[in-house]
Amino acid sequence: MMPTKNTIAAGVAALLTLGAAGAAQAATPASTAGKKLFIASCGSCHAFKPAKTAGRIGPDLTYSHRGLSSIVSQITYGGDGMPGFKALGKTKINQIASYLWTQTGKSSGGGGGGDN
């Protein structure tokens, strides 16, 4: 399923709450919430070095090259063996997606918004 305009807009809005391009390095309330949500909701399946998780069911997300809208869609609807987590709600999904996206360096250049 393709993300809707509302889903993409919500993802962009969540990203904007992180601040300027250097937000990946700064601990903001949004990035802290995203990290905590990732650990609680995703860490048992996914390894991700910035969150210090070591899940081995799904892929290691440390070197992910996905765009923000793709991450939001994957968390929301699932796919490739992963269930969807729409029940988390848009705010939490956007916090997790923004955290992942910024921690993989996408907010500091490198093309960011697309599915790189």
N, C-alpha and C positions, 0 to 999 in steps of 0.2 A: 504494500500500500504506500502510496506517495504521501508525504506530509502535506497538510493543508496550509493555506496562507496563514491561518490562525496559529498553527503549530510553529511555523517558521517565524512568524512575528513574535510569538512568545519566547522562542529560543533567542532571537536577537535581543529582545528586551532583557532577558536574563543575563545575556552576555554584557550588555551595557551596564548592568549593575556592578559588574566587576571593575569598571573603571577603564583607564587608558591601557595602552599596549603592554605595559609592564606589569599588569595585574597578575600574570602567571606566577611571578615571584613573590608578590605581596599577599599576606594573609588578610583577606577581607571577610566580612561576615558571610557574604555569598559563597566565597570559595571554601571557607571553613565548613559551612553547611553542606556544600556539594561533596566535600571530602568525607564528612561523617556519613552522609547518605550513601555514597559509593561503598564505603567500608561495610555498612550495615546491609545494603541491598544487593551489592554486586561482588564484593570481595571474596565471598565463599566460592564463587565460580571462576572469577577472573583475577589473574595476577596483574598488579599494577604497581611498579616500584614507588612512585610518589606517594601512594597511599599505604605502602608496605603490606600489600595483600599478596597472597600466594596461591589463590585458587587455581585448580588445574582442570576444571571441567570445561570451561570456555577458553578462548584464546587469551594470551597475554596481551594486554592493551597498552603496555608501556611504550611501544613504538608505533602506535596507531597512526594512520595517515588519513583518517576520515574527516570529512567536513562536519561542521556543527549541525546542520540540518539532517545529515545522515545519522549522526549519533542520536539525535532526538527521536528520529523515526525508528531506529533499531531498539532503543529502550522502550518506546511506546508500543510498537507493534511486534517486536521480536523478529525472528527469521533465522535461517541457517542453524536450526536446532535450539535457538534461544527462545523462551517464551516472552510474550509481551508483558510489560509492566504498566499498562495504562492506569491501573488502579492506584498507582502512586500519585497520580494527579500531575497536571501540567507544571506547577511550580517546582515540585521535587524533581521531576524528570529534567526540567531545564537547568536546575542547579547541578545535578549530576553531569549532564551533558556539557555544560559550560566548564565545570571543573576538569573533566577529561580533556576537552578541547584545548583549554589554556595550558594544562600541564604537559600536553604533547607538543607545545610550542606554536600552535596555530595562531594565537593572538598576536604574536610578535613578528609577523611577516609570513611568508611561505604559503600564501594563498587562501588560508582560512575558511572562507564561506563555502567552497565547493567540496566535492567528494574526492579529495586528492589521494 
